Amino acid sequence: MPIYTDQLTDAQTNQVIFRLTAFDNGASFSDINRLNQFSIFLLNKGKGKLVRDTTGFEFSDNCLICFSLYQPFSIMPENEFEGILINFHPSFFCLFKHRSEVSCNGILFNNLYDTPVVKLDQSDAASLAAITAEMHREMQRAPSPDSDIILSYLKVFLMNASRTKREQQDNASQQLQRENPLAGQLQVAINEHFKTLHSPADYAALLFVSTQALNGIAKRYFNKTLISLIAERLVTEAKRELYLTAKPVKQIAFELGYKDEFYFSRFFKKEAGISPAIFREKVGFNRLQEAE
């Protein structure tokens, strides 16, 4: 059982759009979780292993662990597991719409090439814990909390966490460039060509290297197969389009390089665990249809 759970619900849909949970064990997270919310664990105590999608990672005290929409994850702590879990729905805070304010998409979330674990020093951990304490205090306010204040705290939390993660990514990128420049070139190539190039052989030809060698680089530096990296990039973009636009699934499929809508829908369901139509229904769709 959690120590406490605070939550905000949408008055029209009665859907939980924000939740703050204090936990002191990992029992609820050992099975596969797949949520229609973004999830951030602020871990005070504990170490062990987690699985995001099909890839394993290790974690230890004083860290953040971040998961995206409908991203399957499970956490297996060795003993202690104590901290705060923040869940928020895109209708409460959308990473895509507010990227000019809080740039955490591709850093904390939807990062295909990096660990979901963000290491924190004592100062960063204390700062983030203080923000969650203010969230909890506001959530307890009678007769009801102010959702705008909670949103402001969430933005500050995400900005601070993103800054810490970005610094770690910059250091890792520099090290990667020194060790094997081709790994960085692969990242760039996938991000630029994922809509038109869907097979490992396409990228091998683009980078003038064998498919086997390129797949070896993907496994060594990103802990994934090359085909998994390509698939995840496609699904990430599809999720973005399903939320931000009213485009029919057929149009989204075509723009991502699929001539057959039904083939694309099967691909999306296999990777995301849910069909495009149900994803749009559960996550919601931004009716303002803001431009990129």
Buried (B, 14 or more C-beta within 10 A) or exposed (E): EEEEBBEBEBEEEEBBBBBBBBBBBBEBBBEEBBBBBBBBBBBBBBBBEBBBBEBEBEBEBBBBBBBBBBBBBBBEBEEBBBBBBBBBBBBBBBBBBBEEEBBBBBBBBBBBBBBBBBBBEEEBBEBBBEBBEBBBEBBEEEEEBEBEBBBBBBBBBBBBBBEBBBEBBEEBBEEBEEEBEBBBBBBEBBEEBBEEBBEBEBBBBBBEBEBEEBBBBBBEBBBBBBBBBBBBBBBBBBBBBBBBBEBEBBEBBBEBBBEEBEEBBEBBBEBBBBBBEBBBEBBBBBEEEEEE
